[in-house]
Amino acid sequence: MTQPYRDPKSRIWKIRKGIPQHLRPFLDGKVELKRSLKTQDAYEAKTKAAEVIAEFESIIALAQSRYDNQENELKITPAQLDTIVSYWMAREHGRLRLADIQARYLLETPDGLEAMTEWFSEPLVVLYAARDTSRQQAEEQLFVRYMSAFIDEALELSQCQLYEHSVRLYLATQLAKACIRLCNSAIDHEELARRDINRGFEPNLPDTKIEPTEPSGDALQQLKDLGFVVISTSSSTPSKQSEGELSASSSVSQLIDWVNNQKKTVSSEVAFRSWQGDRNRPCERLIEFFADKPIGQIQKLDMRNFFNWIIRCPSKPSQEIRALSFKKQIDIADKHGLARVSINTADKELKLISGYFQQAVKLDILPKNPCHQVSPGKETVRVIRDPGYSNAELTKIFSLPLFRQRTNAQKARYGEAPYWLPVILAYTGARAEEIAQLYVKDIKQDSDNSEQWYFGNHPIFNGRQK
């Protein structure tokens, strides 16, 4: 379970929770959620931690919802989105007499109230002007952020969750147009209201040609049928394990969190980061493969299937592929014939994961480690030594014009490096990046023999190389 830890330098308690890899694209690419509890008192930190943990779990649950709803959102039609806008606009129109709602659409000026339609019309003009230009994507993102409060409010009112960019862009555009109409309606309402008050009457909403028709009683079910995911507002928060508790019914993610937190208490920050860095990828695979399956139900056969699943993953996926779930990575690897994770790498990952289960065995939570004797062992790799260049090849290389006659332009840009780097590499067998670090002062002349030169006092040679 996620637990607070004390920063070794500041002594302030902090808390962090890892984000599964497939959810990171929905959380701005973050690897983990972290927060300072702003206290050095252990009891106070524990009290504050419960609220932060609940917030972190809510954030991750929301990201999971976004991940689950990607495909459904692409099936939604503009007509269906218009239903959400209409529902929100009807409610908003009915609240125009409230001061905080009026502040969205009206501005108090020295000349009186003014309808601020330009708050919404000007961003729309900029958005339309950027179409089919290099600025289109950036302007779309800015516009969606500008209207995000209205988008979230409209979605919450309809009890829906939508995150796909094109969907939110459409909602932003339609809501901006609705807000322009509400600006005009609000100014009409306020002027008539003040006039009625001065005459001693109760102010009434004017007819502004906005039809506040709320959906019928089964509207939420209709939205479900349209492909939306409806948030249940009545369901209570599911019960959680007590903080720090670990049992056979815990999930693999809870086991990983528990072991990580134990490691934090006995390691420095730097040491823990290094230790955790080696285990992030294997743990991410484990969490995705087993999901919420209790650790007490995981058997050796399950781990063997998990091992076979690892070696189907691409070994060096691109950044775009890496952002996807491992299941989708495997599908892409199957389709395009990408290189897979080697047996040796999978064996190493399984050993790192085995350490987590072994902790549960030591605490008598599990009777045995399901990772033991699962791996088929390391793959034997026969290394064939590169014989290097032959004398004929070396003669051909050093007969190039570069070593006989260099242009002034080459000398001006690179100096003598194009000549001396290959020569030194040929005589020393050092790597190119090592030789490229050398300075002129690193070249020494033997005091006893003026015809001998060597690299002196340079760390890459550990002494003289004559």
Rosetta blueprint (number, residue, H / E / L):
1 M L
2 T L
3 Q L
4 P L
5 Y E
6 R E
7 D L
8 P L
9 K L
10 S L
11 R L
12 I L
13 W E
14 K E
15 I E
16 R E
17 K E
18 G E
19 I L
20 P L
21 Q H
22 H H
23 L H
24 R H
25 P H
26 F H
27 L H
28 D L
29 G L
30 K L
31 V L
32 E E
33 L E
34 K E
35 R E
36 S E
37 L L
38 K L
39 T L
40 Q L
41 D L
42 A H
43 Y H
44 E H
45 A H
46 K H
47 T H
48 K H
49 A H
50 A H
51 E H
52 V H
53 I H
54 A H
55 E H
56 F H
57 E H
58 S H
59 I H
60 I H
61 A H
62 L H
63 A H
64 Q H
65 S H
66 R H
67 Y H
68 D H
69 N L
70 Q H
71 E H
72 N H
73 E H
74 L L
75 K L
76 I L
77 T L
78 P H
79 A H
80 Q H
81 L H
82 D H
83 T H
84 I H
85 V H
86 S H
87 Y H
88 W H
89 M H
90 A H
91 R H
92 E H
93 H H
94 G H
95 R L
96 L L
97 R L
98 L L
99 A H
100 D H
101 I H
102 Q H
103 A H
104 R H
105 Y H
106 L E
107 L E
108 E E
109 T E
110 P L
111 D L
112 G E
113 L E
114 E E
115 A E
116 M L
117 T L
118 E H
119 W H
120 F H
121 S H
122 E H
123 P H
124 L H
125 V H
126 V H
127 L H
128 Y H
129 A H
130 A L
131 R L
132 D L
133 T L
134 S L
135 R L
136 Q H
137 Q H
138 A H
139 E H
140 E H
141 Q H
142 L H
143 F H
144 V H
145 R H
146 Y H
147 M L
148 S H
149 A H
150 F H
151 I H
152 D H
153 E H
154 A H
155 L H
156 E H
157 L H
158 S L
159 Q L
160 C E
161 Q L
162 L L
163 Y L
164 E L
165 H H
166 S H
167 V H
168 R H
169 L H
170 Y H
171 L H
172 A H
173 T H
174 Q H
175 L H
176 A H
177 K H
178 A H
179 C H
180 I H
181 R H
182 L H
183 C H
184 N H
185 S H
186 A H
187 I H
188 D H
189 H H
190 E H
191 E H
192 L H
193 A H
194 R H
195 R H
196 D H
197 I H
198 N H
199 R L
200 G L
201 F L
202 E L
203 P L
204 N L
205 L L
206 P L
207 D L
208 T L
209 K L
210 I L
211 E L
212 P L
213 T L
214 E L
215 P L
216 S L
217 G L
218 D L
219 A H
220 L H
221 Q H
222 Q H
223 L H
224 K H
225 D H
226 L L
227 G L
228 F L
229 V L
230 V E
231 I L
232 S L
233 T L
234 S L
235 S L
236 S L
237 T L
238 P L
239 S L
240 K L
241 Q L
242 S L
243 E L
244 G L
245 E L
246 L L
247 S L
248 A L
249 S L
250 S L
251 S L
252 V H
253 S H
254 Q H
255 L H
256 I H
257 D H
258 W H
259 V H
260 N H
261 N H
262 Q H
263 K H
264 K H
265 T H
266 V H
267 S L
268 S L
269 E H
270 V H
271 A H
272 F H
273 R H
274 S H
275 W H
276 Q H
277 G H
278 D H
279 R H
280 N H
281 R H
282 P H
283 C H
284 E H
285 R H
286 L H
287 I H
288 E H
289 F H
290 F H
291 A L
292 D L
293 K L
294 P L
295 I H
296 G H
297 Q H
298 I L
299 Q L
300 K H
301 L H
302 D H
303 M H
304 R H
305 N H
306 F H
307 F H
308 N H
309 W H
310 I H
311 I L
312 R L
313 C L
314 P E
315 S L
316 K L
317 P L
318 S L
319 Q H
320 E H
321 I H
322 R H
323 A L
324 L L
325 S L
326 F H
327 K H
328 K H
329 Q H
330 I H
331 D H
332 I H
333 A H
334 D H
335 K H
336 H H
337 G L
338 L L
339 A L
340 R E
341 V L
342 S L
343 I H
344 N H
345 T H
346 A H
347 D H
348 K H
349 E H
350 L H
351 K H
352 L H
353 I H
354 S H
355 G H
356 Y H
357 F H
358 Q H
359 Q H
360 A H
361 V H
362 K H
363 L L
364 D L
365 I L
366 L L
367 P L
368 K L
369 N L
370 P L
371 C L
372 H L
373 Q L
374 V L
375 S L
376 P L
377 G L
378 K L
379 E L
380 T L
381 V L
382 R L
383 V L
384 I L
385 R L
386 D L
387 P L
388 G L
389 Y L
390 S L
391 N H
392 A H
393 E H
394 L H
395 T H
396 K H
397 I H
398 F L
399 S L
400 L L
401 P H
402 L H
403 F H
404 R H
405 Q L
406 R L
407 T L
408 N H
409 A H
410 Q H
411 K H
412 A H
413 R H
414 Y H
415 G L
416 E L
417 A H
418 P H
419 Y H
420 W H
421 L H
422 P H
423 V H
424 I H
425 L H
426 A H
427 Y H
428 T H
429 G L
430 A L
431 R L
432 A H
433 E H
434 E H
435 I H
436 A L
437 Q L
438 L L
439 Y L
440 V H
441 K H
442 D H
443 I E
444 K E
445 Q E
446 D L
447 S L
448 D L
449 N L
450 S L
451 E L
452 Q L
453 W E
454 Y E
455 F E
456 G L
457 N L
458 H L
459 P L
460 I L
461 F L
462 N L
463 G L
464 R L
465 Q E
466 K L
